[in-house]
Amino acid sequence: MSRHFPIVIFIVTLAVFFLFYYPVNFQPNPAFSSTKTVHDSFDILHYIINLNITDIPSGSVSGVTDVQLKSLTDTLYRITLQLKGLHVDSVWLDEEGINEFFSVNDYVIIQLSEPVLKGNTAIITVFYHGNPVRDPNWGGVYFKEKTAFAIGVCMSLEPPSGGRLWYPCIDDFREKATYDF
């Protein structure tokens, strides 16, 4: 038996998954199905993610994430980020508290009193906590004994990804950014 046999089995299993399971069950999310989305008004440049995962027995996390973004429009009054199953405690814009933010489904919607002008950068800081959710099929956040870990790609999420389970972000493969964790 070849030493490459386990790798071949893994690749074949993954191919079968994508051929038979994924296309049948894939229902595009309307938020990402058009070429123009709410995220076209800004570009995420960098994330600084500070995550406390020391309470492993309870399966809870608390975090502070800085999201550095650049405005692509002169009318950037609203910033929408994704965060699934975690509670947002507060939101700041460039070190000043924002009172107008709310969570709807898996989104954090932040309303700014003054727009971020085109080409300018801003830092949105989100404080949050809770028990991260698991993807029901494959992926998500797991706590076991003395370990916390994530399977980074959740196949049943639309689009498939898993960042929103840990930190506020644009969880879309088209959005490219750097990270400090």
C-alpha positions as CSV (number, residue, x, y, z in Angstrom):
1,M,0.0,0.0,0.0
2,S,1.4,3.4,-1.0
3,R,2.1,6.0,1.7
4,H,0.0,8.4,-0.4
5,F,-3.1,6.3,0.0
6,P,-4.6,8.3,3.0
7,I,-4.2,11.5,1.0
8,V,-5.9,10.0,-2.0
9,I,-8.8,8.8,0.1
10,F,-9.2,12.2,1.7
11,I,-9.3,14.0,-1.7
12,V,-11.8,11.5,-3.1
13,T,-14.0,11.9,0.0
14,L,-13.9,15.7,-0.3
15,A,-14.7,15.5,-4.0
16,V,-17.7,13.2,-3.4
17,F,-18.9,15.6,-0.7
18,F,-18.8,18.6,-3.1
19,L,-20.3,16.6,-6.0
20,F,-23.2,15.0,-4.2
21,Y,-24.0,17.0,-1.1
22,Y,-23.1,20.6,-1.6
23,P,-24.7,21.5,-4.9
24,V,-28.0,19.9,-4.0
25,N,-28.3,21.7,-0.7
26,F,-26.8,25.0,-1.7
27,Q,-29.2,27.9,-1.6
28,P,-27.6,31.2,-2.3
29,N,-27.9,33.9,0.3
30,P,-29.6,36.9,-1.3
31,A,-27.2,39.2,0.6
32,F,-24.3,37.8,-1.5
33,S,-26.0,36.7,-4.7
34,S,-25.8,39.9,-6.6
35,T,-22.6,41.6,-7.9
36,K,-23.3,44.6,-5.7
37,T,-23.6,44.1,-2.0
38,V,-23.9,46.3,1.2
39,H,-20.1,45.6,1.6
40,D,-19.3,47.5,-1.6
41,S,-19.4,50.8,0.4
42,F,-16.2,49.9,2.3
43,D,-13.2,47.7,2.2
44,I,-11.8,45.9,5.3
45,L,-8.1,46.5,5.5
46,H,-7.1,44.9,8.8
47,Y,-8.5,43.0,11.8
48,I,-7.0,43.0,15.3
49,I,-8.8,40.2,17.2
50,N,-8.4,39.9,20.9
51,L,-10.2,36.8,22.1
52,N,-10.5,35.4,25.6
53,I,-11.2,31.7,25.5
54,T,-10.0,30.8,29.0
55,D,-13.5,29.7,30.2
56,I,-13.4,26.4,28.3
57,P,-15.7,24.5,30.7
58,S,-18.6,26.9,29.9
59,G,-17.8,27.1,26.2
60,S,-17.9,30.9,26.3
61,V,-15.7,33.5,24.8
62,S,-15.4,37.3,25.1
63,G,-13.6,39.5,22.6
64,V,-12.7,42.9,21.3
65,T,-12.1,43.2,17.6
66,D,-10.8,46.3,15.8
67,V,-11.9,46.4,12.2
68,Q,-9.9,48.9,10.1
69,L,-11.8,49.9,7.0
70,K,-11.6,52.3,4.1
71,S,-14.7,54.1,2.8
72,L,-15.4,53.6,-0.9
73,T,-18.2,56.2,-0.9
74,D,-18.9,59.7,0.5
75,T,-22.1,58.5,2.1
76,L,-20.8,55.7,4.5
77,Y,-23.3,56.2,7.3
78,R,-23.9,52.5,8.0
79,I,-21.5,49.6,8.5
80,T,-22.8,46.0,8.5
81,L,-20.6,43.2,9.9
82,Q,-21.4,39.6,10.4
83,L,-21.3,37.9,13.9
84,K,-23.3,34.7,14.5
85,G,-24.7,33.8,17.9
86,L,-22.6,36.2,20.0
87,H,-23.9,39.2,22.0
88,V,-22.5,42.7,21.2
89,D,-21.8,44.7,24.3
90,S,-20.7,48.0,22.7
91,V,-19.3,49.5,19.5
92,W,-16.8,52.3,19.1
93,L,-15.7,54.4,16.1
94,D,-12.1,55.7,16.4
95,E,-12.2,55.4,20.2
96,E,-15.6,57.1,20.7
97,G,-18.7,55.1,21.7
98,I,-21.5,54.6,19.3
99,N,-25.1,54.4,20.6
100,E,-26.8,53.4,17.4
101,F,-26.0,49.8,16.7
102,F,-28.2,46.7,16.7
103,S,-28.0,43.0,15.9
104,V,-30.4,41.4,13.4
105,N,-30.0,37.7,12.7
106,D,-26.3,37.2,12.1
107,Y,-25.5,40.9,11.4
108,V,-24.3,43.8,13.5
109,I,-25.6,47.0,12.0
110,I,-23.7,50.2,13.0
111,Q,-25.3,53.6,12.3
112,L,-22.8,56.5,12.2
113,S,-23.8,60.1,13.0
114,E,-21.2,61.5,10.5
115,P,-20.1,59.7,7.3
116,V,-16.7,58.3,6.7
117,L,-15.7,60.1,3.6
118,K,-14.4,58.3,0.5
119,G,-10.7,57.3,0.8
120,N,-10.6,57.8,4.6
121,T,-10.0,55.1,7.0
122,A,-11.8,54.4,10.3
123,I,-11.5,51.8,13.1
124,I,-14.7,50.1,14.3
125,T,-14.1,48.4,17.7
126,V,-16.7,45.8,18.7
127,F,-16.9,44.3,22.3
128,Y,-18.8,41.0,22.4
129,H,-19.3,37.8,24.4
130,G,-21.2,34.5,24.4
131,N,-21.2,30.9,23.5
132,P,-20.1,30.4,19.8
133,V,-22.3,28.2,17.7
134,R,-21.4,25.2,15.7
135,D,-22.2,24.7,12.1
136,P,-24.9,22.0,12.1
137,N,-23.2,19.9,9.4
138,W,-19.5,20.5,9.4
139,G,-17.4,23.3,10.9
140,G,-17.7,25.8,13.6
141,V,-16.4,26.3,17.1
142,Y,-15.8,23.4,19.5
143,F,-14.8,23.2,23.2
144,K,-13.5,19.8,24.5
145,E,-11.8,19.1,27.9
146,K,-9.0,21.7,28.0
147,T,-9.1,22.7,24.3
148,A,-11.0,25.3,22.2
149,F,-10.7,25.1,18.4
150,A,-12.5,26.0,15.2
151,I,-12.9,24.3,11.9
152,G,-12.5,27.4,9.7
153,V,-14.8,26.5,6.9
154,C,-18.4,25.7,7.7
155,M,-19.9,24.0,4.7
156,S,-23.6,24.8,5.3
157,L,-23.1,28.5,5.9
158,E,-23.8,30.9,3.0
159,P,-21.2,31.7,1.7
160,P,-19.3,28.8,3.4
161,S,-16.9,30.3,6.0
162,G,-16.6,30.4,9.7
163,G,-15.0,33.8,10.8
164,R,-18.4,35.2,11.9
165,L,-18.5,32.5,14.6
166,W,-15.5,34.0,16.4
167,Y,-15.3,37.7,15.5
168,P,-17.3,40.5,13.7
169,C,-16.2,40.5,10.1
170,I,-17.2,40.4,6.5
171,D,-17.4,36.6,6.1
172,D,-17.1,36.5,2.3
173,F,-14.3,35.0,0.3
174,R,-14.2,38.1,-1.9
175,E,-13.2,40.3,1.1
176,K,-9.4,40.2,1.6
177,A,-7.8,41.6,4.7
178,T,-4.8,41.1,7.0
179,Y,-5.1,39.9,10.6
180,D,-3.5,40.2,14.0
181,F,-4.9,37.6,16.4
